[in-house]
Amino acid sequence: MVTLHHTELSKLRAHVFLHGQRAGTYGIFYEYPHPVPGILESEENVPLPKVLESLALHFDA
């Protein structure tokens, strides 16, 4: 697992992982302040180009 931190928003993190994913895909788990406590944002079995798009979207804050 690799954890990425946003440089300006300390509570925004993304964890990218391979464990439990199909070959050639990744999982992403996002941590950030959410208006509804306890809501988790995650994506699984995502190909690399889509992972990069998702990361760019979430970190372009």
mmCIF file of the N, C-alpha and C atoms, coordinates in Angstrom:
data_MODEL
# 
_entry.id   MODEL 
# 
loop_
_atom_site.group_PDB 
_atom_site.id 
_atom_site.type_symbol 
_atom_site.label_atom_id 
_atom_site.label_alt_id 
_atom_site.label_comp_id 
_atom_site.label_asym_id 
_atom_site.label_entity_id 
_atom_site.label_seq_id 
_atom_site.pdbx_PDB_ins_code 
_atom_site.Cartn_x 
_atom_site.Cartn_y 
_atom_site.Cartn_z 
_atom_site.occupancy 
_atom_site.B_iso_or_equiv 
_atom_site.pdbx_formal_charge 
_atom_site.auth_seq_id 
_atom_site.auth_comp_id 
_atom_site.auth_asym_id 
_atom_site.auth_atom_id 
_atom_site.pdbx_PDB_model_num 
ATOM 1   N N  . MET A 1 1  ? 0.853   -1.168 0.000   1.00 0.00 ? 1  MET A N  1 
ATOM 2   C CA . MET A 1 1  ? 0.000   0.000  0.000   1.00 0.00 ? 1  MET A CA 1 
ATOM 3   C C  . MET A 1 1  ? 0.898   1.228  0.000   1.00 0.00 ? 1  MET A C  1 
ATOM 4   N N  . VAL A 1 2  ? 0.479   2.201  -0.796  1.00 0.00 ? 2  VAL A N  1 
ATOM 5   C CA . VAL A 1 2  ? 1.154   3.490  -0.843  1.00 0.00 ? 2  VAL A CA 1 
ATOM 6   C C  . VAL A 1 2  ? 0.149   4.532  -0.384  1.00 0.00 ? 2  VAL A C  1 
ATOM 7   N N  . THR A 1 3  ? 0.557   5.404  0.522   1.00 0.00 ? 3  THR A N  1 
ATOM 8   C CA . THR A 1 3  ? -0.321  6.466  1.007   1.00 0.00 ? 3  THR A CA 1 
ATOM 9   C C  . THR A 1 3  ? 0.173   7.799  0.472   1.00 0.00 ? 3  THR A C  1 
ATOM 10  N N  . LEU A 1 4  ? -0.743  8.533  -0.143  1.00 0.00 ? 4  LEU A N  1 
ATOM 11  C CA . LEU A 1 4  ? -0.439  9.862  -0.667  1.00 0.00 ? 4  LEU A CA 1 
ATOM 12  C C  . LEU A 1 4  ? -1.137  10.892 0.199   1.00 0.00 ? 4  LEU A C  1 
ATOM 13  N N  . HIS A 1 5  ? -0.430  11.997 0.501   1.00 0.00 ? 5  HIS A N  1 
ATOM 14  C CA . HIS A 1 5  ? -0.985  13.076 1.309   1.00 0.00 ? 5  HIS A CA 1 
ATOM 15  C C  . HIS A 1 5  ? -1.099  14.330 0.464   1.00 0.00 ? 5  HIS A C  1 
ATOM 16  N N  . HIS A 1 6  ? -2.175  15.081 0.664   1.00 0.00 ? 6  HIS A N  1 
ATOM 17  C CA . HIS A 1 6  ? -2.334  16.367 -0.010  1.00 0.00 ? 6  HIS A CA 1 
ATOM 18  C C  . HIS A 1 6  ? -1.446  17.379 0.694   1.00 0.00 ? 6  HIS A C  1 
ATOM 19  N N  . THR A 1 7  ? -0.742  18.218 -0.059  1.00 0.00 ? 7  THR A N  1 
ATOM 20  C CA . THR A 1 7  ? 0.204   19.155 0.553   1.00 0.00 ? 7  THR A CA 1 
ATOM 21  C C  . THR A 1 7  ? -0.478  20.276 1.324   1.00 0.00 ? 7  THR A C  1 
ATOM 22  N N  . GLU A 1 8  ? -1.692  20.646 0.958   1.00 0.00 ? 8  GLU A N  1 
ATOM 23  C CA . GLU A 1 8  ? -2.366  21.763 1.625   1.00 0.00 ? 8  GLU A CA 1 
ATOM 24  C C  . GLU A 1 8  ? -3.534  21.325 2.506   1.00 0.00 ? 8  GLU A C  1 
ATOM 25  N N  . LEU A 1 9  ? -4.093  20.181 2.242   1.00 0.00 ? 9  LEU A N  1 
ATOM 26  C CA . LEU A 1 9  ? -5.230  19.687 3.023   1.00 0.00 ? 9  LEU A CA 1 
ATOM 27  C C  . LEU A 1 9  ? -4.782  18.453 3.794   1.00 0.00 ? 9  LEU A C  1 
ATOM 28  N N  . SER A 1 10 ? -4.372  18.671 5.025   1.00 0.00 ? 10 SER A N  1 
ATOM 29  C CA . SER A 1 10 ? -3.747  17.592 5.799   1.00 0.00 ? 10 SER A CA 1 
ATOM 30  C C  . SER A 1 10 ? -4.658  16.391 6.031   1.00 0.00 ? 10 SER A C  1 
ATOM 31  N N  . LYS A 1 11 ? -5.955  16.567 5.995   1.00 0.00 ? 11 LYS A N  1 
ATOM 32  C CA . LYS A 1 11 ? -6.859  15.450 6.248   1.00 0.00 ? 11 LYS A CA 1 
ATOM 33  C C  . LYS A 1 11 ? -7.218  14.674 4.988   1.00 0.00 ? 11 LYS A C  1 
ATOM 34  N N  . LEU A 1 12 ? -6.694  15.092 3.816   1.00 0.00 ? 12 LEU A N  1 
ATOM 35  C CA . LEU A 1 12 ? -6.971  14.390 2.572   1.00 0.00 ? 12 LEU A CA 1 
ATOM 36  C C  . LEU A 1 12 ? -5.826  13.440 2.263   1.00 0.00 ? 12 LEU A C  1 
ATOM 37  N N  . ARG A 1 13 ? -6.142  12.143 2.232   1.00 0.00 ? 13 ARG A N  1 
ATOM 38  C CA . ARG A 1 13 ? -5.149  11.114 1.935   1.00 0.00 ? 13 ARG A CA 1 
ATOM 39  C C  . ARG A 1 13 ? -5.770  10.092 0.995   1.00 0.00 ? 13 ARG A C  1 
ATOM 40  N N  . ALA A 1 14 ? -4.914  9.457  0.216   1.00 0.00 ? 14 ALA A N  1 
ATOM 41  C CA . ALA A 1 14 ? -5.359  8.367  -0.648  1.00 0.00 ? 14 ALA A CA 1 
ATOM 42  C C  . ALA A 1 14 ? -4.417  7.193  -0.436  1.00 0.00 ? 14 ALA A C  1 
ATOM 43  N N  . HIS A 1 15 ? -4.979  6.021  -0.268  1.00 0.00 ? 15 HIS A N  1 
ATOM 44  C CA . HIS A 1 15 ? -4.200  4.799  -0.112  1.00 0.00 ? 15 HIS A CA 1 
ATOM 45  C C  . HIS A 1 15 ? -4.430  3.966  -1.372  1.00 0.00 ? 15 HIS A C  1 
ATOM 46  N N  . VAL A 1 16 ? -3.365  3.654  -2.079  1.00 0.00 ? 16 VAL A N  1 
ATOM 47  C CA . VAL A 1 16 ? -3.446  2.846  -3.294  1.00 0.00 ? 16 VAL A CA 1 
ATOM 48  C C  . VAL A 1 16 ? -2.865  1.474  -2.954  1.00 0.00 ? 16 VAL A C  1 
ATOM 49  N N  . PHE A 1 17 ? -3.605  0.421  -3.291  1.00 0.00 ? 17 PHE A N  1 
ATOM 50  C CA . PHE A 1 17 ? -3.171  -0.915 -2.878  1.00 0.00 ? 17 PHE A CA 1 
ATOM 51  C C  . PHE A 1 17 ? -3.416  -1.955 -3.965  1.00 0.00 ? 17 PHE A C  1 
ATOM 52  N N  . LEU A 1 18 ? -2.686  -3.054 -3.849  1.00 0.00 ? 18 LEU A N  1 
ATOM 53  C CA . LEU A 1 18 ? -2.808  -4.179 -4.772  1.00 0.00 ? 18 LEU A CA 1 
ATOM 54  C C  . LEU A 1 18 ? -3.486  -5.388 -4.139  1.00 0.00 ? 18 LEU A C  1 
ATOM 55  N N  . HIS A 1 19 ? -3.405  -5.507 -2.821  1.00 0.00 ? 19 HIS A N  1 
ATOM 56  C CA . HIS A 1 19 ? -3.918  -6.679 -2.114  1.00 0.00 ? 19 HIS A CA 1 
ATOM 57  C C  . HIS A 1 19 ? -5.394  -6.914 -2.431  1.00 0.00 ? 19 HIS A C  1 
ATOM 58  N N  . GLY A 1 20 ? -5.726  -8.114 -2.887  1.00 0.00 ? 20 GLY A N  1 
ATOM 59  C CA . GLY A 1 20 ? -7.097  -8.489 -3.161  1.00 0.00 ? 20 GLY A CA 1 
ATOM 60  C C  . GLY A 1 20 ? -7.650  -7.985 -4.484  1.00 0.00 ? 20 GLY A C  1 
ATOM 61  N N  . GLN A 1 21 ? -6.794  -7.387 -5.318  1.00 0.00 ? 21 GLN A N  1 
ATOM 62  C CA . GLN A 1 21 ? -7.258  -6.854 -6.593  1.00 0.00 ? 21 GLN A CA 1 
ATOM 63  C C  . GLN A 1 21 ? -6.921  -7.824 -7.729  1.00 0.00 ? 21 GLN A C  1 
ATOM 64  N N  . ARG A 1 22 ? -7.702  -7.753 -8.802  1.00 0.00 ? 22 ARG A N  1 
ATOM 65  C CA . ARG A 1 22 ? -7.397  -8.576 -9.968  1.00 0.00 ? 22 ARG A CA 1 
ATOM 66  C C  . ARG A 1 22 ? -6.056  -8.139 -10.551 1.00 0.00 ? 22 ARG A C  1 
ATOM 67  N N  . ALA A 1 23 ? -5.412  -9.037 -11.271 1.00 0.00 ? 23 ALA A N  1 
ATOM 68  C CA . ALA A 1 23 ? -4.120  -8.737 -11.895 1.00 0.00 ? 23 ALA A CA 1 
ATOM 69  C C  . ALA A 1 23 ? -4.241  -7.507 -12.779 1.00 0.00 ? 23 ALA A C  1 
ATOM 70  N N  . GLY A 1 24 ? -3.290  -6.594 -12.637 1.00 0.00 ? 24 GLY A N  1 
ATOM 71  C CA . GLY A 1 24 ? -3.258  -5.394 -13.464 1.00 0.00 ? 24 GLY A CA 1 
ATOM 72  C C  . GLY A 1 24 ? -4.185  -4.284 -13.002 1.00 0.00 ? 24 GLY A C  1 
ATOM 73  N N  . THR A 1 25 ? -4.796  -4.452 -11.831 1.00 0.00 ? 25 THR A N  1 
ATOM 74  C CA . THR A 1 25 ? -5.681  -3.406 -11.314 1.00 0.00 ? 25 THR A CA 1 
ATOM 75  C C  . THR A 1 25 ? -5.267  -3.019 -9.897  1.00 0.00 ? 25 THR A C  1 
ATOM 76  N N  . TYR A 1 26 ? -5.864  -1.929 -9.416  1.00 0.00 ? 26 TYR A N  1 
ATOM 77  C CA . TYR A 1 26 ? -5.513  -1.375 -8.110  1.00 0.00 ? 26 TYR A CA 1 
ATOM 78  C C  . TYR A 1 26 ? -6.786  -1.048 -7.340  1.00 0.00 ? 26 TYR A C  1 
ATOM 79  N N  . GLY A 1 27 ? -6.617  -0.896 -6.046  1.00 0.00 ? 27 GLY A N  1 
ATOM 80  C CA . GLY A 1 27 ? -7.684  -0.396 -5.194  1.00 0.00 ? 27 GLY A CA 1 
ATOM 81  C C  . GLY A 1 27 ? -7.266  0.953  -4.653  1.00 0.00 ? 27 GLY A C  1 
ATOM 82  N N  . ILE A 1 28 ? -8.232  1.820  -4.404  1.00 0.00 ? 28 ILE A N  1 
ATOM 83  C CA . ILE A 1 28 ? -7.966  3.145  -3.831  1.00 0.00 ? 28 ILE A CA 1 
ATOM 84  C C  . ILE A 1 28 ? -8.925  3.342  -2.667  1.00 0.00 ? 28 ILE A C  1 
ATOM 85  N N  . PHE A 1 29 ? -8.404  3.827  -1.563  1.00 0.00 ? 29 PHE A N  1 
ATOM 86  C CA . PHE A 1 29 ? -9.218  4.194  -0.410  1.00 0.00 ? 29 PHE A CA 1 
ATOM 87  C C  . PHE A 1 29 ? -8.899  5.644  -0.085  1.00 0.00 ? 29 PHE A C  1 
ATOM 88  N N  . TYR A 1 30 ? -9.913  6.501  -0.077  1.00 0.00 ? 30 TYR A N  1 
ATOM 89  C CA . TYR A 1 30 ? -9.721  7.925  0.211   1.00 0.00 ? 30 TYR A CA 1 
ATOM 90  C C  . TYR A 1 30 ? -10.119 8.243  1.634   1.00 0.00 ? 30 TYR A C  1 
ATOM 91  N N  . GLU A 1 31 ? -9.321  9.096  2.268   1.00 0.00 ? 31 GLU A N  1 
ATOM 92  C CA . GLU A 1 31 ? -9.654  9.642  3.584   1.00 0.00 ? 31 GLU A CA 1 
ATOM 93  C C  . GLU A 1 31 ? -9.732  11.147 3.428   1.00 0.00 ? 31 GLU A C  1 
ATOM 94  N N  . TYR A 1 32 ? -10.862 11.716 3.800   1.00 0.00 ? 32 TYR A N  1 
ATOM 95  C CA . TYR A 1 32 ? -10.997 13.169 3.795   1.00 0.00 ? 32 TYR A CA 1 
ATOM 96  C C  . TYR A 1 32 ? -12.220 13.531 4.610   1.00 0.00 ? 32 TYR A C  1 
ATOM 97  N N  . PRO A 1 33 ? -12.287 14.783 5.039   1.00 0.00 ? 33 PRO A N  1 
ATOM 98  C CA . PRO A 1 33 ? -13.477 15.187 5.814   1.00 0.00 ? 33 PRO A CA 1 
ATOM 99  C C  . PRO A 1 33 ? -14.728 15.010 4.959   1.00 0.00 ? 33 PRO A C  1 
ATOM 100 N N  . HIS A 1 34 ? -15.696 14.291 5.455   1.00 0.00 ? 34 HIS A N  1 
ATOM 101 C CA . HIS A 1 34 ? -16.926 14.010 4.719   1.00 0.00 ? 34 HIS A CA 1 
ATOM 102 C C  . HIS A 1 34 ? -18.091 14.581 5.524   1.00 0.00 ? 34 HIS A C  1 
ATOM 103 N N  . PRO A 1 35 ? -19.074 15.168 4.855   1.00 0.00 ? 35 PRO A N  1 
ATOM 104 C CA . PRO A 1 35 ? -20.206 15.740 5.599   1.00 0.00 ? 35 PRO A CA 1 
ATOM 105 C C  . PRO A 1 35 ? -21.006 14.715 6.401   1.00 0.00 ? 35 PRO A C  1 
ATOM 106 N N  . VAL A 1 36 ? -20.913 13.458 6.035   1.00 0.00 ? 36 VAL A N  1 
ATOM 107 C CA . VAL A 1 36 ? -21.595 12.401 6.778   1.00 0.00 ? 36 VAL A CA 1 
ATOM 108 C C  . VAL A 1 36 ? -20.530 11.520 7.413   1.00 0.00 ? 36 VAL A C  1 
ATOM 109 N N  . PRO A 1 37 ? -20.343 11.598 8.738   1.00 0.00 ? 37 PRO A N  1 
ATOM 110 C CA . PRO A 1 37 ? -19.298 10.803 9.399   1.00 0.00 ? 37 PRO A CA 1 
ATOM 111 C C  . PRO A 1 37 ? -19.450 9.312  9.128   1.00 0.00 ? 37 PRO A C  1 
ATOM 112 N N  . GLY A 1 38 ? -18.308 8.650  8.961   1.00 0.00 ? 38 GLY A N  1 
ATOM 113 C CA . GLY A 1 38 ? -18.308 7.206  8.781   1.00 0.00 ? 38 GLY A CA 1 
ATOM 114 C C  . GLY A 1 38 ? -18.462 6.750  7.340   1.00 0.00 ? 38 GLY A C  1 
ATOM 115 N N  . ILE A 1 39 ? -18.640 7.662  6.396   1.00 0.00 ? 39 ILE A N  1 
ATOM 116 C CA . ILE A 1 39 ? -18.761 7.298  4.991   1.00 0.00 ? 39 ILE A CA 1 
ATOM 117 C C  . ILE A 1 39 ? -17.362 7.064  4.431   1.00 0.00 ? 39 ILE A C  1 
ATOM 118 N N  . LEU A 1 40 ? -17.155 5.927  3.824   1.00 0.00 ? 40 LEU A N  1 
ATOM 119 C CA . LEU A 1 40 ? -15.850 5.599  3.252   1.00 0.00 ? 40 LEU A CA 1 
ATOM 120 C C  . LEU A 1 40 ? -15.936 5.684  1.741   1.00 0.00 ? 40 LEU A C  1 
ATOM 121 N N  . GLU A 1 41 ? -14.910 6.204  1.135   1.00 0.00 ? 41 GLU A N  1 
ATOM 122 C CA . GLU A 1 41 ? -14.844 6.289  -0.316  1.00 0.00 ? 41 GLU A CA 1 
ATOM 123 C C  . GLU A 1 41 ? -13.762 5.333  -0.789  1.00 0.00 ? 41 GLU A C  1 
ATOM 124 N N  . SER A 1 42 ? -14.131 4.377  -1.615  1.00 0.00 ? 42 SER A N  1 
ATOM 125 C CA . SER A 1 42 ? -13.140 3.447  -2.131  1.00 0.00 ? 42 SER A CA 1 
ATOM 126 C C  . SER A 1 42 ? -13.539 2.967  -3.519  1.00 0.00 ? 42 SER A C  1 
ATOM 127 N N  . GLU A 1 43 ? -12.546 2.517  -4.246  1.00 0.00 ? 43 GLU A N  1 
ATOM 128 C CA . GLU A 1 43 ? -12.742 1.936  -5.562  1.00 0.00 ? 43 GLU A CA 1 
ATOM 129 C C  . GLU A 1 43 ? -11.852 0.706  -5.619  1.00 0.00 ? 43 GLU A C  1 
ATOM 130 N N  . GLU A 1 44 ? -12.325 -0.347 -6.270  1.00 0.00 ? 44 GLU A N  1 
ATOM 131 C CA . GLU A 1 44 ? -11.530 -1.567 -6.367  1.00 0.00 ? 44 GLU A CA 1 
ATOM 132 C C  . GLU A 1 44 ? -11.463 -2.063 -7.801  1.00 0.00 ? 44 GLU A C  1 
ATOM 133 N N  . ASN A 1 45 ? -10.391 -2.809 -8.089  1.00 0.00 ? 45 ASN A N  1 
ATOM 134 C CA . ASN A 1 45 ? -10.163 -3.402 -9.408  1.00 0.00 ? 45 ASN A CA 1 
ATOM 135 C C  . ASN A 1 45 ? -10.190 -2.350 -10.522 1.00 0.00 ? 45 ASN A C  1 
ATOM 136 N N  . VAL A 1 46 ? -9.428  -1.287 -10.306 1.00 0.00 ? 46 VAL A N  1 
ATOM 137 C CA . VAL A 1 46 ? -9.390  -0.162 -11.229 1.00 0.00 ? 46 VAL A CA 1 
ATOM 138 C C  . VAL A 1 46 ? -8.083  -0.212 -12.029 1.00 0.00 ? 46 VAL A C  1 
ATOM 139 N N  . PRO A 1 47 ? -8.143  -0.089 -13.367 1.00 0.00 ? 47 PRO A N  1 
ATOM 140 C CA . PRO A 1 47 ? -6.910  -0.064 -14.163 1.00 0.00 ? 47 PRO A CA 1 
ATOM 141 C C  . PRO A 1 47 ? -6.130  1.229  -13.902 1.00 0.00 ? 47 PRO A C  1 
ATOM 142 N N  . LEU A 1 48 ? -4.831  1.193  -14.105 1.00 0.00 ? 48 LEU A N  1 
ATOM 143 C CA . LEU A 1 48 ? -3.955  2.319  -13.778 1.00 0.00 ? 48 LEU A CA 1 
ATOM 144 C C  . LEU A 1 48 ? -4.403  3.653  -14.374 1.00 0.00 ? 48 LEU A C  1 
ATOM 145 N N  . PRO A 1 49 ? -4.781  3.737  -15.647 1.00 0.00 ? 49 PRO A N  1 
ATOM 146 C CA . PRO A 1 49 ? -5.205  5.044  -16.169 1.00 0.00 ? 49 PRO A CA 1 
ATOM 147 C C  . PRO A 1 49 ? -6.383  5.643  -15.385 1.00 0.00 ? 49 PRO A C  1 
ATOM 148 N N  . LYS A 1 50 ? -7.317  4.809  -14.958 1.00 0.00 ? 50 LYS A N  1 
ATOM 149 C CA . LYS A 1 50 ? -8.460  5.289  -14.170 1.00 0.00 ? 50 LYS A CA 1 
ATOM 150 C C  . LYS A 1 50 ? -8.035  5.681  -12.755 1.00 0.00 ? 50 LYS A C  1 
ATOM 151 N N  . VAL A 1 51 ? -7.049  4.967  -12.198 1.00 0.00 ? 51 VAL A N  1 
ATOM 152 C CA . VAL A 1 51 ? -6.521  5.332  -10.877 1.00 0.00 ? 51 VAL A CA 1 
ATOM 153 C C  . VAL A 1 51 ? -5.926  6.737  -10.954 1.00 0.00 ? 51 VAL A C  1 
ATOM 154 N N  . LEU A 1 52 ? -5.140  6.993  -11.979 1.00 0.00 ? 52 LEU A N  1 
ATOM 155 C CA . LEU A 1 52 ? -4.510  8.303  -12.129 1.00 0.00 ? 52 LEU A CA 1 
ATOM 156 C C  . LEU A 1 52 ? -5.555  9.400  -12.325 1.00 0.00 ? 52 LEU A C  1 
ATOM 157 N N  . GLU A 1 53 ? -6.605  9.138  -13.086 1.00 0.00 ? 53 GLU A N  1 
ATOM 158 C CA . GLU A 1 53 ? -7.686  10.109 -13.265 1.00 0.00 ? 53 GLU A CA 1 
ATOM 159 C C  . GLU A 1 53 ? -8.376  10.405 -11.937 1.00 0.00 ? 53 GLU A C  1 
ATOM 160 N N  . SER A 1 54 ? -8.654  9.365  -11.177 1.00 0.00 ? 54 SER A N  1 
ATOM 161 C CA . SER A 1 54 ? -9.333  9.530  -9.896  1.00 0.00 ? 54 SER A CA 1 
ATOM 162 C C  . SER A 1 54 ? -8.465  10.308 -8.916  1.00 0.00 ? 54 SER A C  1 
ATOM 163 N N  . LEU A 1 55 ? -7.185  9.981  -8.859  1.00 0.00 ? 55 LEU A N  1 
ATOM 164 C CA . LEU A 1 55 ? -6.268  10.709 -7.970  1.00 0.00 ? 55 LEU A CA 1 
ATOM 165 C C  . LEU A 1 55 ? -6.195  12.175 -8.367  1.00 0.00 ? 55 LEU A C  1 
ATOM 166 N N  . ALA A 1 56 ? -6.091  12.446 -9.662  1.00 0.00 ? 56 ALA A N  1 
ATOM 167 C CA . ALA A 1 56 ? -6.019  13.832 -10.138 1.00 0.00 ? 56 ALA A CA 1 
ATOM 168 C C  . ALA A 1 56 ? -7.284  14.589 -9.750  1.00 0.00 ? 56 ALA A C  1 
ATOM 169 N N  . LEU A 1 57 ? -8.430  13.957 -9.871  1.00 0.00 ? 57 LEU A N  1 
ATOM 170 C CA . LEU A 1 57 ? -9.690  14.605 -9.512  1.00 0.00 ? 57 LEU A CA 1 
ATOM 171 C C  . LEU A 1 57 ? -9.733  14.929 -8.022  1.00 0.00 ? 57 LEU A C  1 
ATOM 172 N N  . HIS A 1 58 ? -9.373  13.982 -7.175  1.00 0.00 ? 58 HIS A N  1 
ATOM 173 C CA . HIS A 1 58 ? -9.447  14.188 -5.732  1.00 0.00 ? 58 HIS A CA 1 
ATOM 174 C C  . HIS A 1 58 ? -8.375  15.124 -5.199  1.00 0.00 ? 58 HIS A C  1 
ATOM 175 N N  . PHE A 1 59 ? -7.218  15.142 -5.818  1.00 0.00 ? 59 PHE A N  1 
ATOM 176 C CA . PHE A 1 59 ? -6.137  15.979 -5.299  1.00 0.00 ? 59 PHE A CA 1 
ATOM 177 C C  . PHE A 1 59 ? -6.085  17.355 -5.958  1.00 0.00 ? 59 PHE A C  1 
ATOM 178 N N  . ASP A 1 60 ? -6.966  17.621 -6.895  1.00 0.00 ? 60 ASP A N  1 
ATOM 179 C CA . ASP A 1 60 ? -7.011  18.930 -7.552  1.00 0.00 ? 60 ASP A CA 1 
ATOM 180 C C  . ASP A 1 60 ? -7.937  19.850 -6.756  1.00 0.00 ? 60 ASP A C  1 
ATOM 181 N N  . ALA A 1 61 ? -7.624  20.029 -5.481  1.00 0.00 ? 61 ALA A N  1 
ATOM 182 C CA . ALA A 1 61 ? -8.473  20.839 -4.607  1.00 0.00 ? 61 ALA A CA 1 
ATOM 183 C C  . ALA A 1 61 ? -7.839  22.184 -4.341  1.00 0.00 ? 61 ALA A C  1 
# 
